Amino acid sequence: MTSSGLDLNQVREVFEASTDFTIGIEEEFAIVDPSSFELEHRFVDLYERCQGHELLAESAAGELIDTEIEIRSGRGATFAEAMEHQTKCRVALFALAEQMGLALAATGTHPWAAYRDQRIIDTQHYRRLKGDLQWVAQRNNTWSLHLHIGINGADRAIAVCDWLRELLPLLLAVSANSPFLDRRDTGLHSVRTEIFTRVFPRCGIPSTFGTWAEYAEFVQTLVRMNSIVESTQLWWSVRPHHRFGTVEVRICDAQTRGDESSALLALIAACTAQTALDYDRHGYDGAGGPLRDREIEENLWRAIRYGMDAKMIDFRRGAEVEARRVLEQIVEWTAPARERLGVEVALPEANGAQRSRRALRDGRPMEEIYKDAVAETKRTYGVEELVG
């Protein structure tokens, strides 16, 4: 594999050799002061300490800004294996941060931190991104979680991405955890999505490609036209990952509670695996093809604006459906995949955005709501018994 991940013949071979339903997990955390809860520019310090740790040396990573750290599970043969490793990394990272006098937060946005104060990590990779993206890179002070799932076959991986697109609004709705920005209630449930998917190029909901050949032709055109120099510049909310031979789902906000993050990751894995299993049985027949871009975008806006309080549009029936009801249907639909993966999905009574806004309506100051969220993150990510 070339370092850029843009030799599409090699990438096709990676997918043809990929193993179905392996799992990789990525979770992003804000680095904050445990007293003031301001963002701390301490990524380099924390990352260097991670390099001396048996687990974190391979797991910890940077993600553009120096107030953020990410932990990655690596490739697990099963969801349980990946989650077990990620749990140990969570516990180790939170313990190390506490030793350094730092706290870690897990919401989609920081409620009051100014993006103008952000600093880009000083590496060749991120310096190049900053030069290319300019204000866009500076603006992206957001946090999310991603899941990789192995999909065997290049055409099959493209088909899974094509069909999974219409589930992205629901996955965003259930994960919505960023109602606050600039010390204001934005009125949105996921302002992170507005910042990231509406600002970054080649981001948000991709169009359908249909086949690997069509996908490869488009990517090669971007390379020839000097739009991209590496595959990770394709920031779509669902994408085939060129180096890993996985489908990567990138739509969700970071989760305040570790147990809810684990449950959300299980739901994403089940949706992706079920999409692959359905495609194996039906191909592009059945429902008449994936939804059109404009239809998915309408539901995406509803997820951004209303989260789990939304009514989603069932375009095939021409009806509105409560997001909670759609989620229950999705969980039922994924029963074969959940059995295959060995996972269960526990649905929370309310997601992070709903809880935060309820607290605000009850008269709690935004600073206290965030302080409580940081404490809840420490309690549920940093203690192995609660997240194992």
Secondary structure in CASP SS format (residue, H / E / C, confidence):
PFRMAT SS
TARGET T0000
AUTHOR 0000-0000-0000
METHOD secondary structure of the structure
MODEL  1
M C 1.00
T C 1.00
S C 1.00
S C 1.00
G C 1.00
L C 1.00
D C 1.00
L H 1.00
N H 1.00
Q H 1.00
V H 1.00
R H 1.00
E H 1.00
V H 1.00
F H 1.00
E H 1.00
A C 1.00
S C 1.00
T C 1.00
D C 1.00
F C 1.00
T C 1.00
I E 1.00
G E 1.00
I E 1.00
E E 1.00
E E 1.00
E E 1.00
F E 1.00
A E 1.00
I E 1.00
V E 1.00
D C 1.00
P C 1.00
S C 1.00
S C 1.00
F C 1.00
E C 1.00
L E 1.00
E C 1.00
H C 1.00
R C 1.00
F H 1.00
V H 1.00
D H 1.00
L H 1.00
Y H 1.00
E H 1.00
R H 1.00
C H 1.00
Q C 1.00
G C 1.00
H C 1.00
E C 1.00
L C 1.00
L H 1.00
A H 1.00
E H 1.00
S H 1.00
A E 1.00
A E 1.00
G C 1.00
E C 1.00
L C 1.00
I E 1.00
D C 1.00
T C 1.00
E E 1.00
I E 1.00
E E 1.00
I E 1.00
R E 1.00
S C 1.00
G C 1.00
R C 1.00
G E 1.00
A C 1.00
T C 1.00
F H 1.00
A H 1.00
E H 1.00
A H 1.00
M H 1.00
E H 1.00
H H 1.00
Q H 1.00
T H 1.00
K H 1.00
C H 1.00
R H 1.00
V H 1.00
A H 1.00
L H 1.00
F H 1.00
A H 1.00
L H 1.00
A H 1.00
E H 1.00
Q H 1.00
M C 1.00
G C 1.00
L C 1.00
A E 1.00
L E 1.00
A E 1.00
A C 1.00
T C 1.00
G C 1.00
T E 1.00
H C 1.00
P C 1.00
W C 1.00
A C 1.00
A C 1.00
Y H 1.00
R H 1.00
D H 1.00
Q C 1.00
R C 1.00
I E 1.00
I C 1.00
D C 1.00
T C 1.00
Q H 1.00
H H 1.00
Y H 1.00
R H 1.00
R H 1.00
L H 1.00
K H 1.00
G H 1.00
D H 1.00
L H 1.00
Q C 1.00
W H 1.00
V H 1.00
A H 1.00
Q H 1.00
R H 1.00
N C 1.00
N C 1.00
T E 1.00
W C 1.00
S E 1.00
L E 1.00
H E 1.00
L E 1.00
H E 1.00
I E 1.00
G E 1.00
I C 1.00
N C 1.00
G C 1.00
A H 1.00
D H 1.00
R H 1.00
A H 1.00
I H 1.00
A H 1.00
V H 1.00
C H 1.00
D H 1.00
W H 1.00
L H 1.00
R H 1.00
E H 1.00
L H 1.00
L H 1.00
P H 1.00
L H 1.00
L H 1.00
L H 1.00
A H 1.00
V H 1.00
S H 1.00
A C 1.00
N C 1.00
S E 1.00
P C 1.00
F E 1.00
L E 1.00
D C 1.00
R C 1.00
R E 1.00
D E 1.00
T C 1.00
G C 1.00
L C 1.00
H C 1.00
S E 1.00
V H 1.00
R H 1.00
T H 1.00
E H 1.00
I H 1.00
F H 1.00
T H 1.00
R C 1.00
V C 1.00
F C 1.00
P C 1.00
R C 1.00
C E 1.00
G E 1.00
I C 1.00
P C 1.00
S C 1.00
T C 1.00
F C 1.00
G C 1.00
T C 1.00
W H 1.00
A H 1.00
E H 1.00
Y H 1.00
A H 1.00
E H 1.00
F H 1.00
V H 1.00
Q H 1.00
T H 1.00
L H 1.00
V H 1.00
R H 1.00
M C 1.00
N C 1.00
S C 1.00
I C 1.00
V C 1.00
E C 1.00
S H 1.00
T H 1.00
Q H 1.00
L C 1.00
W E 1.00
W E 1.00
S C 1.00
V E 1.00
R E 1.00
P E 1.00
H E 1.00
H C 1.00
R C 1.00
F C 1.00
G C 1.00
T E 1.00
V E 1.00
E E 1.00
V E 1.00
R E 1.00
I E 1.00
C E 1.00
D E 1.00
A C 1.00
Q C 1.00
T C 1.00
R C 1.00
G H 1.00
D H 1.00
E H 1.00
S H 1.00
S H 1.00
A H 1.00
L H 1.00
L H 1.00
A H 1.00
L H 1.00
I H 1.00
A H 1.00
A H 1.00
C H 1.00
T H 1.00
A H 1.00
Q H 1.00
T H 1.00
A H 1.00
L H 1.00
D H 1.00
Y H 1.00
D H 1.00
R H 1.00
H H 1.00
G C 1.00
Y C 1.00
D C 1.00
G C 1.00
A C 1.00
G C 1.00
G C 1.00
P C 1.00
L C 1.00
R C 1.00
D H 1.00
R H 1.00
E H 1.00
I H 1.00
E H 1.00
E H 1.00
N H 1.00
L H 1.00
W H 1.00
R H 1.00
A H 1.00
I H 1.00
R H 1.00
Y H 1.00
G H 1.00
M H 1.00
D H 1.00
A C 1.00
K E 1.00
M E 1.00
I E 1.00
D E 1.00
F C 1.00
R C 1.00
R C 1.00
G C 1.00
A E 1.00
E E 1.00
V E 1.00
E E 1.00
A H 1.00
R H 1.00
R H 1.00
V H 1.00
L H 1.00
E H 1.00
Q H 1.00
I H 1.00
V H 1.00
E H 1.00
W H 1.00
T C 1.00
A H 1.00
P H 1.00
A H 1.00
R H 1.00
E H 1.00
R H 1.00
L H 1.00
G C 1.00
V C 1.00
E C 1.00
V C 1.00
A C 1.00
L C 1.00
P C 1.00
E C 1.00
A C 1.00
N C 1.00
G H 1.00
A H 1.00
Q H 1.00
R H 1.00
S H 1.00
R H 1.00
R H 1.00
A H 1.00
L H 1.00
R H 1.00
D C 1.00
G C 1.00
R C 1.00
P C 1.00
M H 1.00
E H 1.00
E H 1.00
I H 1.00
Y H 1.00
K H 1.00
D H 1.00
A H 1.00
V H 1.00
A H 1.00
E H 1.00
T H 1.00
K H 1.00
R H 1.00
T H 1.00
Y H 1.00
G C 1.00
V C 1.00
E H 1.00
E H 1.00
L H 1.00
V H 1.00
G C 1.00
END
